Structure formats: structure tokens, C-alpha cells
Amino acid sequence: MNSKRINITIPEKNLKEINEFCATEKMGKSQLIREATAQYIASIKKQKEEERRRRDIERAMKIQEQLRAKSKNFPYGKSAVEEIREWRDRNLKKK
């Protein structure tokens, strides 16, 4: 793994906590920062993905409700499922 040296500025209180933690856990500050940033970035990505999925589900539910409202009173007393199956069968036969 190629590494680059960086300079960061953090409050003294945080540096003290880092130093104490690293001494207790017998790990270097660089390792701690690498692992902490990797975990932080992964958790933010997961949080954003979960939020995106939640929005997608809400959108799908809204569309489903709109379709349900429009799908009442199909001709000939058919259910929405029957109508969809017929449409699917008609369109699949065309291919």
C-alpha cells in the first residue's frame, strides 16, 4: 500500500485521547486514523444507501397507491391482476 504523509490539525483534547488510546491498544496513530476513517466512510456510505433505498421504497409505495386508485373499475369486472396478466401475455406474444 502506498502511503502519503499528511498534516492535520486537531484539538489538544482529541490528540490526548488518541495518544492514550494508542498506548493502551499498542497501535500507531496512523493505523488508528486509517481504521477510523475507513469505518467512518463505510458507515456514511451505508447510511446514504439506506436513505436512498428508503426513498425508493416510499416512491414505489406512492406509485403503487396511485395505480391502485386508477385501477378500480376495470372493464368487464376484471381485477387489476387479470388485466396485467392479459397485457403481459399480449405484449410477450408480439416479441
N, C-alpha and C positions, 0 to 999 in steps of 0.2 A: 504494500500500500504506500503510495507516495504521500508524503505529509508536507504541509506548509506551516511555517511559523507565523503566528498572528499575535497581535497585541490587542488586549481588551481592557476595558475599564469597568470595574465593578466596585460596589461599596465595600468598605473595610469589613463590615459585619458579614457579608457574604463570603469574602475571602477567608475570614477566620473560620467560618463553618466548613468551607471547602478544605482548608488545611487540617482541621480537626477530623473531618470525615475520612480524608485520605490517609491520615496517620493511623486511625482506628482500623480502617479496612485494608491497609497496606497496599494502596494503589496510588498511582501518579495522578496529578491534576489533569494532565492531558487525557488520560484514559477516562477519568470521571466525566470530563467535559464531552468527550466523544460519545460515551454511552448515554449521557443525559440528553444531549442534543438529538441523538438517533431516536431515543424513546419519545422525546417531546415532538419531534417532527412526525413520527409514526402515529402518535395519538392525535395530532391535529389533522392529519390526512384521514384517519379513521373517522374522526368526528365530522369532517366535511363530507365524507362519503355517506355516512349515516344520515346526515341532514339532507343530502341530495336524494337519497332513497326515500326518506320520509316525504319530501316534497313531491317526488314522482308518484308515490302511493296516494297522497292526497289528491293530486291531479287526476290520477286514474279513477279514484273514487268519485270525484266530481263529474268526470266524463260519464262514468257508469250511471250515476244518478240522472244526468241529462238524457242519456239513452233510454233509461228505464221510463222516464217521463214521456219521451217521444214514442216509445214502443207500445203504448197502450192502444187497444182497439185495432189490432191488425185486421186486415180484411179476412173474411171467411172464418172468423173466430180462432185463427191460428195463434199460437203462443210465439213469443219472441224467439225461443229456441227453434221451433219449427221453421220459422221464417228464415233464420240464419242458416239452418241446415239446407234448406232449399236453395238459398242464394249461393252457398258454398258449392253445392252439387252442380248447379248451373254453370258456375264460373270455372270449376275444375274440369268439367267436360269440354270446355272451349279450348283448353290447353293441349 
